[in-house]
Amino acid sequence: MKRKAKIISLVLAISLLLGIATTAYAASGTCEVFYFTYQGSVGEGGSATIQSCLSNLGYTANRYADTHAYYVRRTMNSDKVFAIVSHGAPGRVVCKDGATTMSASAVSSDSSNYSLAAWFGSNDLKGMKFAYYGACNSATTDSTYGNLITYTTDTLGASSALGFTKTVSDPQTAYYEAQLFGYLQSGNSVSSANVLARAATYSKYKSYGNVDSALISGDSTTKIN
Amino acid sequence: MKKKNIFAVCLAFFSLILAMGVCRNNVIAANVTGADKEEKAISIVESLTDSYSRSAAVIVPNSLYKEAFAEELIAVGKDSYVYLFTEELNVKAILLTDEANQQVIGEITSEDTAITAVKEYANKVMPDFFEVYDCDVLSSAYGEGNAAFYSIELWQKISDSFYTGNKIAVIVNADGTLQSFVSVNSDLSDAVMTYANEDSLSEEAAIGVAYDALTDTVEQLEKEVNVSYAVSPEKTGTDIIISDFGEEVDLTNLNAELPKYEIMIENTADHEVVTYREIKDGSICWVVKISNVETSRVWDMGFEVTVDAQSGNVLSVSNTR
């Protein structure tokens, strides 16, 4: 009888350990998702799905609208995952009211621009697993404003970043980013999630809307789950 | 007896672990439903891949695949790829799902050789695609070094700038490894094809209709009253905002120096306009793409207007970010 009790206890203990091990894999930490609703803006895009996927993974995922570039940038160093859904131009993404922008390089001639270079030092984003810049030309290098995705990974130390090298269209991009985070939630790497999301977008809309121009900087095997 | 109990408990435990492993891989027996189709799908996959690589097996399609590709799918996994088939056993997609065991589809040294490799591979996967119609090739090269890749689309065409809507899209790395293969289909029924040969809206008329549609769209985008309220809060703080160059920023004057938000739709000299006809959802459509449209902000815009070539009705308007 005693031996039977011991066996039951042993099985229960192993089950408990397995449960704890599984729980330990749940993601934790803060994520920020930004979108904008000013005149001519992109709107919510896939931001609601992005927030939902991050929450499902166990992150504390906050979603903000119409935020000044200063505040978009301010706490990126606390984020495990950062995502912005907006308009863009080579080297920068557009923030509140279309009146402020966020770039990689500091630009002395542009007082409405808030750069990563002016706010963060080397490796300040080393705790960030993934940064998603969901805007036109967000992965394009500009001789003045720099390159957001390579600066985010190579200088600031984030594991991976994704942006686009062409002007991207909606509804394809909104669908793409929702799929991208859906596949990331399923445990795919950034690279694999990108492959699957691009293909899904083409299948759905019979065109990429230029999301095939998505480029990844840093470690494309990064997973966020 | 007691030893038997211990053995039974251990056996049950390991069976549970094994079952969990099987569930993780989503492998199901090929003979549960539509066994013949599944066997046929497996044989198609085997014919497309190296004989020495891991055997193909039917898998349960991810729910995301069903949403994006088709509700009824047969999914076969082999090496690092998932092959998605329709119930009619047409290849819907071939998708790289991890980077461990990638498939080389041809020797690639340039964009031209990438196009050749993709056409040969597409012909192997979907020979029917090339039987009746020629196709146009759209290709783009992206990335550099080890991250370089080509995005190549094959558009089946009826005549110059007139497409069936049947397309194949392939993304292949510069080293020849396949990232993805997607096919999309259109309605090429006799009724539609007869309709295709009838007189329809001219190209000039279609561009006119597209610009008229843009006038309305631009008005909506420019009107602040039409901006929907944000459902999320603005992120704020108590900081005094300092610009990158040490100046204190007054948020109340954020927009004071901004010009009125305008989309310069009337500056047509700068616009790039591309048109073509395509069969979409059983209709012949003009697709009018207008890009390089300047705005009073830092971003340019582009628009795509789809016009029914028979009725002249605008079916959709989309814009870039």
Interface residues (C-beta under 8 A of the other chain):
Chain A: R3 K4 I7 V11 I14 E32 F34 Y35 T37 Y38 Q39 G40 S41 V42 G43 E44 S47 N62 R63 Y64 A65 D66 T67 H68 Y70 Y71 V72 R74 S86 H87 G88 A89 R92 V94 K96 D97 G98 A99 T100 T101 A106 V107 S108 S111 N113 Y114 S115 A118 W119 G134 A135 C136 T165 T167 V168 S169 D170 P171 Q172 T173 Q179 G182 Y183 S186 N188 S189 S191 S192 V195 L196 R198 A199 A200 T201 Y202 S203 K204 K206 Y208 G209 N210 D212 S213 L215 I216 S220 T221
Chain B: K2 N5 I6 V9 F13 N62 L64 Y65 E67 A68 F69 K92 A93 L95 L96 T97 D98 E99 S140 Y142 G143 A147 S151 G165 K167 A169 I171 Q179 S180 V182 V184 L221 E222 K223 E224 V227 S228 Y229 A230 V231 S232 P233 E234 K235 T236 G237 D239 I241 S243 D244 F245 E247 V249 L251 L254 N255 L258 Y261 I263 K280 S291 T295 R297 V298 W299 D300 M301 G302 E304 S318 N319 T320 R321
